[in-house]
Amino acid sequence: MRPIQMVDTKTQYQKIKSQVDRAVIDVMESSAFINGKAVQDFAKNLADYVGTKNVIPCANGTDAIQIALMALGLKPGDEVITPSFTYIATTEVIALLNLTPVFVEVDPNTFCIDPSSLEKAITSKTKAIVPVHLYGHAADMEPIMAIAKKNDLFIIEDNAQAIGCEYTFSNGSKKKTGTIGHIGTTSFYPSKNLGGFGDGGAIFTDDDELAVKIRMIANHGQSKQYYHDVVGCNSRLDSIQAAVLDIKLRHLDEYNKARREAAGYYDRAFAGQPKIKTPFRHDNSYHVFHQYTLQLNGVDRNGLKEFLASHNIPAMIYYPVPGHKQKMFEQFNTASLDMPVTDMLTEKVISLPIHTELDEEQLQFITSKVLEFINK
């Protein structure tokens, strides 16, 4: 049996090695390392794939959220609502820009922002909402968009973990996550469903005026060299990463399908186990399983993690300390917030290996060891 990894990027690369190597060599031979043709081609192809007018590549997913917030012209003290149960990148840039993060609950099934909690958190200072499509499942965007419209709020979708996910509206229409709100952001960190060979990110929008501003901010605030109209930053996707990502984009649907098949194997293996709650799939979301995350009931989570590690099976706990309890946010006095769902999830979730290269032998071994521990 091949060694089990949380994400097996090496085996994935071996399957497309000739395509990737050729694309990288083409960039090397062109010497267009920054904003070259590879970047422009990838941006166009990604825009076509997700169904948006504008894709602006940048250096990483955290930059993508920061630049999106900067483009909205928010003022210090403006409130931005976001879930507490997410990776810190979503929330740290809010504070970095002297905005006020307002943490709300998530749905205990989908792990995504709870629209009812969101609506209760809106005040006269609220200017934007950052829903996170966590673990590959779509946040419930239809009611979120309705709340935003009613209250004249911006929506920035954090789509770092759900590229390729499709959301279905009540009228049957469908849109890719990241293209529903005013702005969408994503990450190309190597472990992501569409991952590069280094850092990278992108920003999506159908608003051409916003796209112009986003491009300026990502390029030192300039639209013409040496003429800087706004305060910006330096955040670019390099041509080699773009070339790699453009090859992998062609395989993204295949990759997501493989993740869903692995998730289905896990589901069947754990069916009927009262101590395990497997990931929920809402009818409105095409889950792409960036993570396969269990909720444990009456199980020693750390003991399970250590037991799996003793059998060379990695497992991860995302996220043991929620945003509202992080020391970096002490100034906002959020630690005392009553967030029972978030607190429960931080104590009960554990993620198993999930990626495109898992085979049946590995899946059988993983599930057998999980069941051995919980049923001992």
PAFIDO-277665 format. One record per residue (C-alpha): residue in one letter; x, z, y; residue number from 0; chain. Coordinates in pm, 1 decimal, padded with zeros to 6 digits. Example, Ala and Ser with C-alpha at 12.3 -4.5 7.8 and 13.67 -1.06 7.14 Angstrom:
PAFIDO-277665
 residuo       c1       c3       c2 num cadena
       A  01230.0  00780.0 -00450.0   0      A
       S  01367.0  00714.0 -00106.0   1      A
***
This chain:
PAFIDO-277665
 residuo       c1       c3       c2 num cadena
       M  00000.0  00000.0  00000.0   0      A
       R  00123.3 -00082.3  00349.4   1      A
       P  00186.1  00216.3  00578.3   2      A
       I -00131.2  00316.7  00764.6   3      A
       Q -00114.9  00296.0  01143.8   4      A
       M -00366.9  00392.0  01412.8   5      A
       V -00310.1  00038.0  01544.2   6      A
       D -00102.9 -00216.5  01351.8   7      A
       T  00022.3 -00449.3  01625.8   8      A
       K  00320.6 -00563.6  01418.3   9      A
       T  00116.4 -00713.2  01133.4  10      A
       Q -00122.3 -00867.7  01385.4  11      A
       Y  00174.0 -01032.6  01559.6  12      A
       Q  00311.5 -01170.6  01232.6  13      A
       K -00010.2 -01369.5  01180.9  14      A
       I  00016.6 -01545.7  01517.2  15      A
       K  00395.0 -01533.3  01551.8  16      A
       S  00454.2 -01907.2  01583.5  17      A
       Q  00188.3 -01944.8  01855.4  18      A
       V  00307.6 -01642.7  02052.3  19      A
       D  00675.6 -01729.8  02022.3  20      A
       R  00612.2 -02082.0  02145.9  21      A
       A  00408.7 -01957.1  02441.0  22      A
       V  00679.5 -01707.0  02540.5  23      A
       I  00954.5 -01967.9  02511.1  24      A
       D  00750.8 -02202.3  02731.7  25      A
       V  00745.7 -01934.5  03002.6  26      A
       M  01118.4 -01872.5  02963.5  27      A
       E  01190.6 -02243.7  02995.7  28      A
       S  00966.9 -02279.0  03301.8  29      A
       S  01126.6 -01971.2  03464.2  30      A
       A  00791.6 -01907.7  03638.1  31      A
       F  00793.8 -01537.8  03555.2  32      A
       I  00562.1 -01413.9  03830.9  33      A
       N  00220.4 -01571.6  03893.5  34      A
       G  00316.1 -01879.5  03698.6  35      A
       K  00090.6 -02129.7  03528.3  36      A
       A  00051.5 -01896.1  03229.7  37      A
       V -00110.6 -01633.5  03452.1  38      A
       Q -00342.6 -01885.1  03615.6  39      A
       D -00443.3 -02034.8  03279.5  40      A
       F -00510.3 -01692.9  03127.5  41      A
       A -00720.2 -01581.7  03425.0  42      A
       K -00935.2 -01894.6  03396.4  43      A
       N -00974.4 -01866.6  03020.1  44      A
       L -01062.5 -01498.2  03040.5  45      A
       A -01318.7 -01567.6  03314.4  46      A
       D -01476.6 -01832.0  03091.4  47      A
       Y -01479.4 -01594.5  02794.9  48      A
       V -01642.9 -01299.4  02967.3  49      A
       G -01866.0 -01514.4  03188.7  50      A
       T -01756.9 -01421.6  03540.1  51      A
       K -01652.1 -01625.7  03843.3  52      A
       N -01332.2 -01438.8  03923.7  53      A
       V -01064.5 -01269.8  03714.9  54      A
       I -00774.8 -01114.6  03904.6  55      A
       P -00493.1 -01005.9  03671.0  56      A
       C -00292.8 -00695.1  03764.3  57      A
       A -00022.4 -00467.9  03626.8  58      A
       N -00233.9 -00225.2  03422.2  59      A
       G -00580.8 -00085.3  03372.2  60      A
       T -00527.7  00212.3  03602.0  61      A
       D -00425.6 -00017.9  03886.9  62      A
       A -00737.1 -00222.3  03816.0  63      A
       I -00965.2  00075.0  03885.8  64      A
       Q -00765.4  00180.6  04190.4  65      A
       I -00768.6 -00167.4  04343.9  66      A
       A -01142.0 -00202.2  04272.5  67      A
       L -01211.9  00123.8  04456.7  68      A
       M -00984.6  00021.1  04746.5  69      A
       A -01174.4 -00306.8  04781.1  70      A
       L -01504.3 -00125.6  04842.5  71      A
       G -01389.4  00028.0  05171.3  72      A
       L -01476.1  00383.3  05073.9  73      A
       K -01382.8  00668.3  05306.0  74      A
       P -01208.9  01001.3  05224.0  75      A
       G -01464.7  01246.9  05089.5  76      A
       D -01701.2  00980.1  04957.6  77      A
       E -01828.1  01073.3  04613.7  78      A
       V -01776.4  00863.8  04301.8  79      A
       I -01972.4  00955.9  03989.9  80      A
       T -01801.4  00919.1  03653.5  81      A
       P -01815.8  01080.3  03309.0  82      A
       S -01591.2  01375.5  03234.3  83      A
       F -01546.8  01265.4  02873.0  84      A
       T -01302.9  00977.2  02920.5  85      A
       Y -00934.0  00905.3  02961.9  86      A
       I -00786.6  01053.1  03278.6  87      A
       A -00702.8  00712.9  03432.6  88      A
       T -01068.8  00661.4  03516.9  89      A
       T -01084.1  00970.6  03731.9  90      A
       E -00732.6  01027.4  03863.3  91      A
       V -00743.3  00722.2  04090.6  92      A
       I -01060.4  00857.3  04253.0  93      A
       A -00872.1  01167.1  04364.4  94      A
       L -00560.1  00965.1  04445.0  95      A
       L -00759.1  00773.6  04707.5  96      A
       N -00890.2  01098.5  04861.1  97      A
       L -01235.4  01035.3  04720.4  98      A
       T -01434.7  01306.0  04542.7  99      A
       P -01489.6  01272.2  04167.1 100      A
       V -01832.5  01390.0  04053.8 101      A
       F -01837.8  01452.4  03679.8 102      A
       V -02153.5  01397.6  03475.6 103      A
       E -02257.4  01425.5  03113.4 104      A
       V -02242.2  01161.6  02845.1 105      A
       D -02495.9  01063.4  02582.5 106      A
       P -02411.3  01262.3  02263.9 107      A
       N -02466.9  00951.4  02051.3 108      A
       T -02290.0  00674.0  02242.2 109      A
       F -02032.3  00895.1  02423.0 110      A
       C -02109.7  00689.9  02737.4 111      A
       I -02242.7  00812.4  03073.0 112      A
       D -02594.7  00957.0  03055.6 113      A
       P -02821.1  00780.0  03310.2 114      A
       S -03042.2  01087.0  03361.0 115      A
       S -02741.6  01307.7  03441.8 116      A
       L -02612.7  01036.0  03669.3 117      A
       E -02929.9  01020.0  03874.2 118      A
       K -02937.5  01397.1  03922.3 119      A
       A -02580.8  01393.6  04059.3 120      A
       I -02647.9  01153.1  04348.4 121      A
       T -02615.3  01296.4  04699.3 122      A
       S -02595.0  01150.9  05049.7 123      A
       K -02217.2  01124.4  04999.1 124      A
       T -02237.4  00922.7  04677.9 125      A
       K -02103.1  00569.3  04720.6 126      A
       A -02010.3  00444.1  04374.4 127      A
       I -02051.8  00493.0  03999.3 128      A
       V -01783.0  00424.4  03738.5 129      A
       P -01947.8  00399.0  03396.3 130      A
       V -01703.8  00382.6  03104.5 131      A
       H -01774.9  00170.5  02797.4 132      A
       L -01610.1  00427.7  02573.9 133      A
       Y -01460.6  00356.1  02231.7 134      A
       G -01602.7  00001.6  02238.7 135      A
       H -01972.0  00086.7  02289.8 136      A
       A -02153.4 -00026.7  02604.4 137      A
       A -02288.1  00224.5  02851.3 138      A
       D -02661.0  00178.6  02905.8 139      A
       M -02620.4 -00056.0  03200.5 140      A
       E -02982.2 -00155.1  03267.9 141      A
       P -03097.5  00188.7  03391.9 142      A
       I -02758.6  00247.2  03554.1 143      A
       M -02790.9 -00073.8  03755.5 144      A
       A -03147.6  00020.4  03852.6 145      A
       I -03029.7  00360.6  03978.5 146      A
       A -02746.5  00196.5  04171.6 147      A
       K -02978.9 -00055.1  04333.6 148      A
       K -03231.8  00212.7  04428.0 149      A
       N -02959.3  00421.8  04594.8 150      A
       D -02746.2  00136.8  04736.0 151      A
       L -02441.8  00228.2  04525.2 152      A
       F -02150.6  00022.1  04396.6 153      A
       I -02084.6 -00007.5  04023.2 154      A
       I -01731.2 -00040.8  03885.5 155      A
       E -01732.0 -00079.5  03507.4 156      A
       D -01435.3  00065.3  03321.2 157      A
       N -01416.1 -00184.9  03037.4 158      A
       A -01067.4 -00095.2  02913.8 159      A
       Q -01195.5 -00006.2  02566.2 160      A
       A -01472.9 -00261.0  02520.8 161      A
       I -01356.1 -00612.6  02598.1 162      A
       G -01571.9 -00854.0  02400.3 163      A
       C -01862.7 -00610.2  02384.0 164      A
       E -02199.2 -00761.8  02475.0 165      A
       Y -02488.7 -00573.9  02635.4 166      A
       T -02849.6 -00682.3  02572.8 167      A
       F -03108.8 -00621.3  02844.8 168      A
       S -03473.9 -00540.6  02774.4 169      A
       N -03573.7 -00903.3  02850.1 170      A
       G -03335.5 -01028.1  02579.4 171      A
       S -03067.4 -01159.9  02812.7 172      A
       K -02706.1 -01071.4  02737.0 173      A
       K -02390.2 -01015.4  02937.4 174      A
       K -02039.6 -00913.6  02846.2 175      A
       T -01947.3 -00562.5  02954.2 176      A
       G -01732.0 -00568.8  03264.6 177      A
       T -01945.0 -00842.2  03423.0 178      A
       I -02266.4 -00647.1  03486.6 179      A
       G -02170.5 -00429.4  03783.5 180      A
       H -02021.7 -00530.0  04116.8 181      A
       I -01669.7 -00508.5  03971.5 182      A
       G -01533.4 -00472.6  03619.4 183      A
       T -01189.0 -00355.0  03514.2 184      A
       T -00992.2 -00372.9  03192.4 185      A
       S -00656.5 -00286.6  03038.2 186      A
       F -00426.2 -00491.5  02816.3 187      A
       Y -00227.0 -00195.2  02686.8 188      A
       P -00091.5 -00296.6  02342.4 189      A
       S -00340.3 -00083.6  02144.7 190      A
       K -00645.2 -00234.4  02317.0 191      A
       N -00870.4 -00486.4  02142.0 192      A
       L -00704.8 -00751.5  02359.1 193      A
       G -00358.0 -00602.2  02393.0 194      A
       G -00037.0 -00747.8  02529.2 195      A
       F  00324.1 -00675.7  02442.3 196      A
       G  00349.9 -00440.1  02740.2 197      A
       D  00129.3 -00323.5  03024.0 198      A
       G -00134.7 -00534.4  03192.9 199      A
       G -00484.4 -00528.2  03334.8 200      A
       A -00749.6 -00733.6  03510.4 201      A
       I -01039.2 -00707.7  03753.4 202      A
       F -01365.3 -00906.2  03722.6 203      A
       T -01622.4 -00991.5  03987.4 204      A
       D -01884.2 -01255.2  04065.2 205      A
       D -01861.2 -01168.2  04435.6 206      A
       D -01626.1 -01421.2  04596.6 207      A
       E -01572.2 -01209.6  04908.2 208      A
       L -01476.9 -00908.8  04699.6 209      A
       A -01247.8 -01130.5  04492.3 210      A
       V -01058.5 -01239.0  04804.4 211      A
       K -01010.2 -00877.0  04907.7 212      A
       I -00906.1 -00770.2  04557.7 213      A
       R -00644.7 -01046.0  04541.4 214      A
       M -00508.1 -00940.4  04879.8 215      A
       I -00488.9 -00571.8  04786.5 216      A
       A -00309.1 -00649.7  04459.5 217      A
       N -00056.5 -00860.5  04653.3 218      A
       H  00061.7 -00623.4  04927.4 219      A
       G -00252.5 -00684.8  05133.2 220      A
       Q -00160.9 -01045.8  05206.3 221      A
       S -00340.1 -01375.5  05157.5 222      A
       K -00058.0 -01561.7  05334.0 223      A
       Q  00303.3 -01466.4  05275.4 224      A
       Y  00431.2 -01206.7  05523.7 225      A
       Y  00088.7 -01170.2  05690.7 226      A
       H -00056.5 -00839.0  05570.5 227      A
       D -00419.2 -00791.0  05668.1 228      A
       V -00498.7 -00473.9  05471.1 229      A
       V -00301.3 -00193.3  05309.2 230      A
       G -00239.9 -00304.2  04955.1 231      A
       C -00011.5 -00251.6  04660.0 232      A
       N  00207.3 -00454.3  04427.4 233      A
       S  00023.6 -00504.9  04099.7 234      A
       R  00083.0 -00821.4  03901.5 235      A
       L  00050.2 -00938.1  03543.2 236      A
       D  00373.7 -01114.2  03453.4 237      A
       S  00373.2 -01461.2  03302.8 238      A
       I  00509.7 -01357.9  02963.4 239      A
       Q  00229.2 -01104.3  02914.8 240      A
       A -00025.8 -01363.5  03029.7 241      A
       A  00106.2 -01615.4  02778.3 242      A
       V  00079.4 -01363.6  02493.3 243      A
       L -00269.1 -01254.7  02600.7 244      A
       D -00390.3 -01613.4  02627.8 245      A
       I -00299.6 -01671.2  02262.4 246      A
       K -00462.6 -01345.6  02154.2 247      A
       L -00775.8 -01420.4  02359.4 248      A
       R -00842.7 -01712.5  02125.2 249      A
       H -00860.7 -01461.1  01839.7 250      A
       L -01052.1 -01184.0  02017.6 251      A
       D -01389.2 -01244.1  01853.0 252      A
       E -01214.7 -01254.3  01514.7 253      A
       Y -01033.7 -00929.5  01597.6 254      A
       N -01353.5 -00754.9  01702.6 255      A
       K -01527.8 -00875.3  01387.7 256      A
       A -01249.0 -00727.3  01174.4 257      A
       R -01281.8 -00393.6  01357.7 258      A
       R -01658.3 -00395.5  01298.4 259      A
       E -01606.1 -00467.0  00928.2 260      A
       A -01363.6 -00174.4  00897.6 261      A
       A -01617.1  00045.7  01078.7 262      A
       G -01884.4 -00066.0  00833.1 263      A
       Y -01664.8  00039.8  00541.6 264      A
       Y -01620.1  00384.3  00696.5 265      A
       D -01995.0  00411.7  00757.2 266      A
       R -02078.2  00337.4  00394.7 267      A
       A -01814.4  00578.4  00263.7 268      A
       F -01940.6  00864.7  00480.5 269      A
       A -02313.1  00796.7  00441.3 270      A
       G -02512.7  01104.6  00347.5 271      A
       Q -02233.8  01348.1  00435.0 272      A
       P -02395.7  01629.9  00638.3 273      A
       K -02062.1  01742.0  00783.0 274      A
       I -01985.9  01400.2  00930.6 275      A
       K -02171.3  01210.3  01200.3 276      A
       T -02056.2  00849.1  01209.0 277      A
       P -02050.5  00640.8  01528.9 278      A
       F -02388.2  00542.4  01670.1 279      A
       R -02472.8  00181.3  01755.4 280      A
       H -02750.2  00120.0  02004.5 281      A
       D -02943.0 -00206.7  01965.0 282      A
       N -02838.9 -00302.8  02318.8 283      A
       S -02465.0 -00286.8  02242.7 284      A
       Y -02238.9 -00502.7  02027.6 285      A
       H -01992.9 -00225.1  01940.2 286      A
       V -01632.9 -00354.7  01922.9 287      A
       F -01480.0 -00030.5  01791.3 288      A
       H -01176.3  00032.1  02001.5 289      A
       Q -01197.1  00368.9  01827.0 290      A
       Y -01384.6  00486.1  01519.6 291      A
       T -01479.2  00840.0  01617.7 292      A
       L -01648.8  01096.4  01395.2 293      A
       Q -01829.9  01410.7  01500.6 294      A
       L -01751.3  01693.9  01260.7 295      A
       N -01992.3  01975.3  01177.8 296      A
       G -01854.5  02288.2  01013.3 297      A
       V -01517.2  02126.0  00947.0 298      A
       D -01175.5  02256.6  01052.5 299      A
       R -01079.0  01961.6  01272.1 300      A
       N -00713.7  02056.2  01313.8 301      A
       G -00694.2  02128.7  00943.9 302      A
       L -00832.4  01783.0  00865.4 303      A
       K -00586.8  01619.2  01102.9 304      A
       E -00295.4  01804.3  00942.2 305      A
       F -00420.8  01725.4  00590.4 306      A
       L -00444.5  01354.2  00672.6 307      A
       A -00097.0  01361.5  00830.7 308      A
       S  00041.9  01515.7  00509.4 309      A
       H -00081.0  01199.5  00334.1 310      A
       N  00066.1  00972.2  00605.4 311      A
       I -00274.6  00899.9  00758.0 312      A
       P -00273.6  00921.9  01137.7 313      A
       A -00574.9  01055.0  01325.9 314      A
       M -00628.1  01127.9  01693.7 315      A
       I -00836.8  01363.9  01903.8 316      A
       Y -00966.2  01187.2  02217.2 317      A
       Y -01005.8  01385.0  02451.7 318      A
       P -00935.2  01755.5  02391.3 319      A
       V -00958.0  01854.1  02759.6 320      A
       P -01235.7  01682.5  02958.1 321      A
       G -01180.3  01565.4  03314.2 322      A
       H -01373.2  01844.4  03480.8 323      A
       K -01141.8  02104.6  03322.0 324      A
       Q -00813.1  01931.4  03407.1 325      A
       K -00576.9  02123.3  03633.3 326      A
       M -00531.2  01821.0  03861.2 327      A
       F -00893.2  01858.0  03976.7 328      A
       E -00879.9  02229.5  04062.9 329      A
       Q -00938.3  02151.2  04430.9 330      A
       F -01285.2  02018.8  04343.9 331      A
       N -01392.1  02339.0  04164.6 332      A
       T -01525.2  02147.2  03865.0 333      A
       A -01404.5  02371.7  03580.9 334      A
       S -01719.2  02585.4  03591.0 335      A
       L -01957.9  02289.1  03557.9 336      A
       D -02219.4  02330.1  03285.5 337      A
       M -02146.7  02034.1  03056.9 338      A
       P -02251.1  02135.8  02704.0 339      A
       V -02246.0  01784.6  02555.6 340      A
       T -01898.7  01707.9  02686.4 341      A
       D -01767.8  02047.3  02577.3 342      A
       M -01920.4  01999.7  02231.4 343      A
       L -01758.5  01658.5  02188.1 344      A
       T -01415.2  01783.0  02287.6 345      A
       E -01439.4  02034.2  02004.2 346      A
       K -01588.5  01810.6  01732.8 347      A
       V -01458.2  01453.2  01759.6 348      A
       I -01175.1  01295.9  01563.3 349      A
       S -01077.3  00929.1  01549.1 350      A
       L -00959.7  00750.6  01235.6 351      A
       P -00735.0  00443.0  01219.4 352      A
       I -00916.6  00130.5  01335.6 353      A
       H -00762.1 -00208.8  01396.0 354      A
       T -00764.7 -00570.0  01287.9 355      A
       E -00528.3 -00537.3  00991.6 356      A
       L -00686.5 -00258.9  00785.8 357      A
       D -00738.4 -00367.6  00424.9 358      A
       E -00969.5 -00228.6  00158.7 359      A
       E -00692.6 -00035.3 -00017.6 360      A
       Q -00605.3  00146.0  00305.1 361      A
       L -00968.4  00212.1  00392.6 362      A
       Q -01040.0  00348.2  00046.3 363      A
       F -00740.9  00581.4  00069.2 364      A
       I -00834.1  00707.2  00417.6 365      A
       T -01197.1  00774.3  00331.5 366      A
       S -01113.0  00939.7 -00000.7 367      A
       K -00879.9  01184.2  00171.4 368      A
       V -01131.7  01266.1  00444.7 369      A
       L -01396.9  01335.6  00180.8 370      A
       E -01152.6  01536.2 -00030.7 371      A
       F -01086.9  01768.5  00262.1 372      A
       I -01441.2  01818.4  00385.3 373      A
       N -01584.1  01871.7  00036.0 374      A
       K -01317.8  02105.0 -00098.4 375      A
***
